[in-house]
Amino acid sequence: MLKKLLELKRSQHLLQRDLEELFTRDYERLKFAIVGAFQPSFVQGEINTQNKNKSKITNCGFNAPLKTCILQSIKPPEMADVDNLWNFCASLAPTDDVILNETGKAAFIKCGDDAKVGVPPSDVVHQMPVLAQLLHQLMRQSVKFQVLTDQGIRHEPSKIGSPNFLNGMKWHVNGMRTMGAPYSRSNMGFMCEMR
């Protein structure tokens, strides 16, 4: 494919069948050719289908695995309460349900309909719900929780815990995997990471 592209001159035009054969015969080969052509500035992403929490999320009781976020290692301890967690999540974005597992150390959060807050659906990619995106942001940011402060519960700023959502993106920059820290740990990078 690269040889064929190199042979082309700007004024040349390929026939439709030649274009289809060149660009649609092997999508894997095309993907790597494009990434290689634009290195070092090209960022490649692939959907992570091997999520270690997949069975927990799909078996939690909600019939909507792509709308369900698992939140583990919840902090501060007072947030490991269904009412506190529900009120907190609902203050961020639409929330349909919250349940705690039997140990109380993990919560399953069913994200609500983002259309209620003006987020249009995408016909190109499966969009991570706004609530799950914000929980992913908060796992890296220590904050105080208004829902606890309103009840007179004193607490130190904490990171909410460890959220996980199915079908996150694995990013590769310059051929190196950067799932944990895309785009030099920028906020936009983390938002994009889970789309």
Steps between C-alpha positions, in 0.01 A plus 500: 500500500776745592684421178186574300450830683862599441460438129204737476549857388279784619333541162417129468160360587421140585196320371231426761576126498873570549422727795278236659760228451777719641317638803230253602653159442691486827399747773773384740768568242344836417485599869869427552598675175317817603645492851848450356457778247412757764749402774593644740187714531236235432309352793349156442220365715338159518210382711608303807281190486704312765374688807580308820175625660273392213341208686436716809331768292292264286387294802418786740124487435465796263404400148713774343872417510598794277319741734643349821809623681663308785651717774751319725711615797242768582629795702432652742327210683179704541459498122455121512133562577233459231323827580819708522640348183170538311467867601860567405470329160168671428666837568750423220286353223188287439501193725252211477606275788771428756559173687781387730645152494469275805827627653413867443840557340374530142202672345328442171369823352254495212550818300192688386403648163747773404240657269352646821807723528522583131761246386407378151549131422782407264436289193875441463622369837346368819523805724597444860223649719575842651475360854763234429728759336477726805563213741813419300611861538433497873711190558800725432381810687470533879176678590265558792149365452213746541257217571703418815565862598124570484449227763769641727738212427858622533735346246831567328520555122507158336503335160162329453649156439571288197227507232496257211287491187483252212640579156757757601768597253858375495708787359829460317725800437820444303435129526494507881197407710379795707175379658597640840620842392402617152587851383738572790224436756286786371135513599392490136710190451320319779162611367592368156653182640163358594293600199 
